[in-house]
Amino acid sequence: MFKPAILQRWFRLFVILLWVLPGVCKSQGFNFKGQVSSWGTGVRFQDEWNGNSGIRYVPQFNYGYLMSEDDLLNAEILLNTYYETDFHSSDYAFKSYRAILRYTTLQTETQLGLQNINFGPAQLLRPLMWFDRLDPRDPLKLTDGVYAMRFKYSFLDNSLVWLWCLYGNKDNTGYELSPTVKNTPEFGGRIQLPAAAGEIAATFHTREVDEMLYNYRENRYALDGRWDIGIGVWFESAWQQNISFMPIYKWNSMTTIGADYTIPEGNGIYILAEHMITTVSNSLLNSDQNRQISAMMVTYSIGVLNTIILQEYYDWHNKNLYQYFQFQRTYDNFIINFALFHYPEKGGSLFLNGQTSLLSGYGLQLMLIFNY
C-alpha cells in the first residue's frame, strides 16, 4: 500500500534537485535540465465517471568531452519518476528512462545503453514501430527504451547505414506479444538511400521468441520511403516471418501509405492522412485475415502561442471511430495542454498491442508541463 511519507520524501528530493543540481552541474561543466508535468483525466464509461491524476518528473543529465576537433564523447542519463492515482489505488515508480554513452565523429555515431531506436516516415500508424510504443496522442512523447548498441554511418551522398544489437530487454516492445528468450541477443540493420526527391530504406531484424512452452525464430523485413512531390508522400511495409513448427501463422504484414500537405490559409492548415492494412497468413503473398485502419491529423496555429490538433482514427473492420482533440498553449518554459476525446465503448485495441490501446468512452484531460 502506498504511504504518504514516500511521496513526501520524493517531493523533497525533487525540490533539492530543482534548486541545487543546476548550480553544481554548471560549475562542473555538466548540463542539467528536466521536465515536470502534472495531469488530471476524467472518463465517462457505461454511464459512470472515472478519473485519475498524477505527477511526473524527468530529470536529464548530460556530460560531453571533446576528444578532438571532430570526435565527441558524451553521456546522457534520464530518469522517469511518477506517482498516479485513480482515487481507489495508486502507482508510482523511480526508474531509468535513458542511459546512453555516445561517441560521434564526422560520419559515425555509436550509442551504448538504454536508448530509443525508431525510424520510418509514418507518424500515426507505424508498421516500423519495432522498438518503442510511442503514443501519437501523448503530449510528452514518452516511450520506454531498449538496452542496445547502435551504430550509424553517414556517407557523403546522404546515405545511411544502421547496425544494432539488443540484449537484456525483459519487456515487449513495439507490436511484440511475446518476449525475447532470456540472455539471447537480437540483431538488425537498416540502409537508407537517396531516391529522386526523397529517400528509400530497407530494414531487417531477427530474434528468438519465448512462447512459454517453446521458442521460435522471428525475422522482420521492411521497406519504406518518403518523397516530396508538391505534397509529402510515404509508405512503410513490414513483414514478420515466424519460423515455428507450432500451429501459428507463418507471416504477419503491415503496410501504411500516407501523405501530408499544408494549406496556405491563415497561419497554414497542416493535414496528414494515413491508411494501414494488416494481414496474417501462412504464405507471404496470401491474406487469411486482414484489418484496415485510417487516420487523419489536422494541426493549426492560432497566433504564436496556441496550437490546436485534431486526430481521428477509423477501424474499418469493427466500424469504430476514435476522436481526439487537443489545445496547447506554449510559453517559454511552460505548456498548458487540454484534450477532449471520444472512443467507442467496445473499441478494444486500436494499435494491436496492450500499451498503446486507446481508452473507451469519452472524457477530457488537463496537463501542465514545465521544462527547465
N, C-alpha and C positions, 0 to 999 in steps of 0.2 A: 504493500500500500504506500502511496506517495505521502511523504511527510513534508509539511510546510517549511521545516528547518532546512531541507535540502534546497528548496527554491530560494530561500533567503541567502544561503551560502553562495549559490550561483549568482544571484543578483549582486552581492558584494564583490564577487570575482569579476563580473562584467564591469562594474564601476572602476575597479582598480585598473583593469586592462585599458579601458577607455581613457583614463586620465594619466596613468603613469607610463605605460609602454610606449606611446608615441614619442615622448621625450627621450626615453632610454634608447629606443631604436634609432632615432635620428642622430644621437650622439655617437652611436657605434657604426653609422653608415648603412644601417638596415632601412628597409621600407616596411612600414606597418600601416595597414588600413583594414577596414572591415565594414560590415553591414548589420544593422539591427532592424528587425521587422516584427510587426505585430498584426494579428488579424482576428476577425470575428466573422463567422459564417452562420447563416440561417437557412435551413432547407425544409420545405413542406413536402411530405411524402405520405400518401394514404391518409390524408386529412389530419395529419399531425405535424407540428413544427418541431424540428430538432436543430441543435446548434452546436458549435464548437468554437473555441478561441485558443490563441496561443501566442507565444513569443519565441523568436529565433535570433541567435547571434552567430555570425560567421566572421571570425577574425582571420586576417590573412597576413602572413609574414613572408617577406621576400629578402633575399640577400644575393647580390651579384658580385662576381670577381672577374675583372677584365684581365685575361691571361696574356693577350697580345692585342694588337690593333684590330684583329678580326675575330678573335676567339673569346667567347664569354662563357663562364660557368656560373650558373645561378641556381638557387634553391627556393622552393615555394611550398609553403605549408598553410593549409586552410583547415579550420575546424568547423563542425556543424553541431551547434548546441541548441536545443529547443525544449520547450515544455508546452504541451497542449492538453486540453480537456474538453470533453463533451458534457461536462457537469454531472456525469454519473461515474466516469472513470477518467484516468489521466495517463499520459505517456510522456516520457522525457528521455533525452539522450545527450551524451557528450562523446562525440566520435570524430575520427579523422574524416575529412572530406576530400582533400588533396594533399599529397606529399610527394613532391617532384624534385628530382635533381636533373637539371637540363644543361647540356653542352651544345653550343651553337658556333658554327663557323660561317663563312660567306655562303656556302652551298649546302650545309648539312645542319640537321638538328636531331639530337639524341635525347630522349627522355626516359627516365627510370623512376618507377614508383607508382603511387596511386594517382591515376590521371583519367581524363576524359578523352576518348578516341571517337570522333564522329566525322562523317564525310557524306557527300552526296548533296544534290541541289534541292531535293524535296523539303518542304517546310512543315506541312500539316500531316500528310500521310506518307510515312517514310519506310519503304522496304529495307533501306540500309541502316535502320536503327538497330545495329548489331550489338553495340557495347554500352548503350545508355538507354534511359527511359524518360527522355525529356518530354514533358507535357507542354504542348504549344499554348495552353491557356495560362501557364504559370508565370506570373509577373516576375518572379525571382529567377526563372530559368535554372532551377536546381535539378541535378541528377547525380546519383551515385557514380563513382568512378570505378575503374578496374586496376588491379595490380598488373603492370606490364612494363616491358621495354619497347619503345617505339623509335624507329629510325626513319628520317625523312631526308631525301636528297633532291635538290633543285638543280635542274640542268639550265644552261644558258638560254635555251629556247622556251623556257617556262614549263617544260615537262617536269613531272614529279614522280618519284618512286617512294612508297612507304613500305616498311617491313616492321612486323611486330611479333612479340611473343608474350602471351598472358600466362600467369601462374599464380596459384594460391587464391583464386576467387571462389568463394563459397556460394554466393547468391546468383540467381539467374539474372541475365542481362538481356536487353532488347526484347525479342519475341520468344526467348527460350522458356520452355515449360519444364525442363529438367536440367539439373546442374551438370557441370563437367565433373568427370571422375576425379576424386581427390588425388592430389600430388601428381597430376599429369599436366603437361604444358599444352597450350593452344598456339597455333601458328597462323600467320596470314600475311598478305601483302596487297598492295594496290599500285597501279600505274596510271597516271593522268597525262594525256597528250593534248596539245593544241589541235583544234579541228575547225577550220574556217573561222567564223566569228564567235567561237566558243571553245569548248573542250569536251573530251570524251574519256572515260575511265573504265578500267576493269579491276575487279577485286576478288580475292579468294581468302577463305578461312577454313580451318579444319580443327576439330576437337573430338574427344571421346566422351560420349554422353553416359551418365549414370541413370539408368532407368530402374532403380531399386533391385530387381531380380537379375538383371543382365545389363551389359554395356554394349554400345554400338558406336560406329564411326559416323560422324556428321560432317559433311562437306558443304560449304556455301560458295556459290559463284554469283557474280553480279556484273552488270553493265549499267553505266549511267552517262548522261551527257547534258550539257546546257548550252544554248545559243541565244544570241541577241539579234533578232531579225526585225527590229522595229518594236516588237514585243518580246519579252523573255519567254522562252520555251525550254522545257526539260523533260527528262524521263529517268526513272530508276526501275531496274528489273533485277530481282534476286531469286535464285533457285537454291533450295536446300535439299541435298541428297542424303537420305537416311539408309545407311548400309547395315541392314539388320536381318536376321533370319526370323524375327518375330513378325506377327501379322500387323504391321503398321504401314502407313502409306510411304512409298519409297521417295516421292518427290512432293515438296511444297514450293509454291511460287507466289511471288508478289510483284506486281507491276504498277507503277504510278506514272501518269503523264500530267504535266502541269504547265501553267502559263501565268504571267503577270504583266500588268500594264498600269501606268499612271495617267489618269485622265486629267488634262491640263485645265481644270476648273478650280477656281478659288486657290487654295494652297496645294492643290493636287490630290486627287482621289486615287489611292493605290488599291488595286483589285488583284487578288490572287485566287486561282482556282486549280484544284487537283482532283483527279479521279484514280482510285486504286482498285485493282482486281486481284483477288487472292484465289488460288486453286490448290487442290490436293489430288494426287493420283498415283498410280503405280507405274506410270510412264511419263517421260519428260514432256512429250508433245500432246498428251491427253489431259482431260479435266473431268474427274469423277464428281467433284463438288467445287462450287465457286461462290464467291461473295464479292459484292461491289459496294464501294463507299465513295461518295462525292463530298468534297469540302470546298468552302469558299471563305475568304477573309477580305474584309474591306477596312482600310485604315484612312483616317482623315485627321489632319492637324487643324485645330482652331486656335489661331494666334501662335505664339511662341511656346506657351506653357502647356496647352491642353491637347490631348490626343484621344480620339475615340476609335475603338476596334470592334468589329462585328465578325464573329466566326460562326459558321453553320456547317453541320455535317448531316448527310442523309445516308442511311443504311437501306439500300435497295431491297435486300432480302427480307428484312423484318419491317420495312416501311416505317422506319423511325427517323424523326427529325430532332437533331440536337442543336440548341441555340445558346450562344454565349456572347454577351455584350460587355465591353469594358471601357470605362472612362478613366483616364490617367492625367493627373496634373503634376508637372515636374518642376521643382525648384532647383537650386544649385546642388544641394545635398539631400533634399527631402522629396519624397514621392508619395502622393495620395492616389491609391488605386481602388476604384469601386467597380464591382462586377454584378451583373444580373445574368441568370442562366435558367434554362428550361430544358430538361431532359426527360424522355419518355420513362414512365414508371416501370416498364418491362424492357428497358433498353439493353441491359446486360453490358458486356464489354465491347466498347467501340473499337479499341485498338488491339484486341485479341491477346491481351495479357493482363494479369491481375493488377499491376501497379498503375497502369495508365487508363483503366476503365473509368468512364465518366459516372457521376452520381446519377441518382434517379430523382424525379420530381422537379420542383422549381425553387429558386431561392436567390440569395444575394450574399455578397462578401465585401467587406471593407478591409483593406490592407494599408498599413502605414510603413514606409520604408525609409530608413536613414542610412546614407553612405558617408563615410568619412575617410 
